[in-house]
Amino acid sequence: MDQTEFDKYVLKTYKRFPITLVRGRGMQVWDENGNEYLDFFPGWGSGNLGHCHPKVVAALHEQLDKIMHVPNVYYNEKQGELAKLIIADSFDGQVFFSNSGAEANEGALKLVRKRNPNKKTIITLKNSFHGRTIATVTATGQSEYQKGFDPLLGGFVYCDINDCAMLEKLMNENVAAIMLETVQGEGGIVPVTPEFMRTARELCDRFDAMLIIDEVQTGIGRTGKMFAYQHYDVQPDVMTLAKSLGGGMPIGAFVVARKYCDILQPGNHGSTFGGNPLACAAGVAVFNAIHTENLLANAVEMGDYFRNKLEELKSKSALIREVRGLGLMLGVELTKPGAKIVDKCRARNLLINCTHQTVLRLMPAINVTKKQIDRAVAIIGAALAE
Ligand SMILES: Cc1ncc(COP(=O)(O)O)c(C=O)c1O
């Protein structure tokens, strides 16, 4: 189908680039004309293992031959296996599986509301991003995503990131939860400071509120730890996941600390496809690949390498204001809007993203090599120089 016919039948909720991607392997994708691209933003943050990782593909084939879907009123062994792997790498508790990040956050918000209906307030951060449903778009502290969708959900207040004094001021006994990303992704690759994270945890403890950490974009090895909160000296009460959890398959999850596991009871929450055996088989393969292929260490090493190369580029280009991030979640803040640089990179066969108008978002698969990073940096350098 050509792009004109596609546009006739598919709602235009996305600005699409004029290429059709038909094949992907590792860090590479190909369009319908056979052009090869180096993908430094695979799957919009869902490609921590790159495209079609062989372990994920094999797990999917194996599961396809057994059963494709199991309703959640029956036991589903892949779901249990994946939950156990998530808990082994995070904190003691239980997991609910959904299909997306927004849905994972919805579930987390339902859980905190249900725990204490008298606590009406939820604090999230300005410039955060938590999804596109009515609850999660309300949680998202950016008016551009909320415009036109009134009335939004009540009870949300927004704090400046890393402003401990403001957070203390907003906190009181009516607060049910503080919800934050460890590194704001859509918000321009802005990490939370250790002091702010510690303050959030302490305030939640003092005022009997829950700390929800949204790891939808930062989780599954992206920052060099399995979950980015592990860079900080805190533990969340609820952690939300999606994107790379399925290695390319749609899946989301929220993980609840053991002491809060009785809040949601049978009938309180559900999802037809959440924790589908295919998605969970892929998720099990993702954990297996990250551990057996030593990918957390690679994310740390390649994250440092990439960052240094980008700093070198900064010393040569007046267009770069700052390089920041954690592990392989890197942002290059420009002094001008970055959309044209994204186009120029794509014309040179490198796929990247620009977020928050001026921040180039670079999130290659965590099995990326130095050679691939060198190629990407050379292309970004040429695009900036043009
Ligand atoms: C931090 C964060 N939370 C939630 C979401 C929403 O995830 P999904 O698009 O799977 O609903 C995103 C998506 O970009 C995200 O980056």
The ligand as an ORCA input file, in Angstrom:
! r2SCAN-3c Opt
* xyz 0 1
  C       7.872      7.681     30.881
  C       6.716      7.216     30.052
  N       5.604      6.782     30.671
  C       4.544      6.346     29.973
  C       4.547      6.342     28.594
  C       3.356      5.841     27.848
  O       3.626      4.594     27.314
  P       2.718      3.983     26.145
  O       2.978      4.804     24.917
  O       3.173      2.567     26.019
  O       1.301      4.090     26.591
  C       5.687      6.785     27.912
  C       5.715      6.801     26.439
  O       6.526      7.428     25.796
  C       6.796      7.237     28.657
  O       7.909      7.675     28.055
*
